[in-house]
């Protein structure tokens, strides 16, 4: 009679244990399948950007001091700010003023703001005009911060197929928190096609225009 009662309640303890084991195995298999479906294929290419090796003063910017008379100023370059659409390692293109899409299977080498931060630091160092340039966490005794907002960094396919880069830059006195200078810098360069290679080359050229203006401006302002 006990065996019959066990059957009514769902089977003997041995049978119930087997069912639980089978259920657990099925659940584990389902989770593994779900995780496997979430793994994306690696990108076909990672793209980097170029630093400025020489930054002649642009018209209308403060006159930069000669490299031989480099200042003793130490600058901090925090990670630039950007809206979510550009705060990514995806490479952006715009088919209209309000529509943003991304190239498939290619990425920036890191999140775009981090790549920009690295190239700005490198460009300032390459100029030979600033005593020291660093990023947060390096422990430098800072005189000024260079705050950058990335307003545009994409291929504008609707506007003559151009790479467009635009930064809003502020120089902050680290001693008192006052902004001592601010300016918007913009660069545009025509792309030979809408392929990822051509788009990145155009954006890199536009960034070069921005850095060529921005580096001597920073030097003149600090």
Residue, then its C-alpha position, 0 to 999 in steps of 0.5 A: x500500500x505504501x508503494x501505491x501511495x508514493x505513486x499517487x503523490x508523484x512516484x517513489x523517492x527514487x523516481x522523484x530523484x531521477x525526475x529532479x536530476x533530469x529537470x536540473x540537467x535540462x535547465x542547465x542545458x537551456x541556460x548554456x544555450x541562452x548564453x551561447x546565443x549572447x556571445x557575438x562574433x569578434x569584430x573584423x577590425x578595430x580602428x584607432x585615431x592619430x595624435x597631432x605631431x605638430x600643432x601650428x597656431x590657427x588664426x584667431x587663437x592665442x599665440x603659443x610660446x615656442x617649444x624652447x620656452x615651454x611652460x611649467x604648467x601641468x595639465x589634467x585631461x579627464x575622460x571627455x564627456x559625450x552623449x550615449x550615442x557617442x559614448x561607445x566603441x561603435x563607429x557612428x554614421x548619420x544618414x540625416x541630421x537626426x538619424x544615427x546608425x553604426x558600422x557593423x563588425x568594426x569598432x573603435x579600439x576602446x570607448x570613443x571618449x577614451x580614445x580621444x582622451x589618449x590622443x589629446x594627451x599625446x598631442x599635448x605631449x608632442x607639442x613640447x610646450x606643456x611641462x606635464x600632461x596626465x590623466x586622473x589617477x596619476x597623482x600629478x600636482x595639477x594647475x589646470x584641467x582640460x574639459x572636453x565635450x564631444x559634440x560630434x564624431x561621425x560620418x555625415x553621409x547626408x552632408x557631402x559624405x564628410x567626417x565631422x568632429x566637434x569639441x567644446x573645450x573648457x580650461x579650468x583653473x584647478x586652484x579655484x574652479x574657475x573656467x579661464x577659457x572656453x571655445x568650440x573646435x570643429x573639423x570636417x574632411x571629405x570621405x572618398x566613400x562610405x566604407x568603414x575604412x574611408x569613414x574612419x580616415x575622414x574622421x581621423x583627418x577631421x580630428x587632426x584639424x581640431x587638434x591642430x587648433x586646440x593644442x596651441x589654443x590651450x598653450x596660449x590660455x595657460 
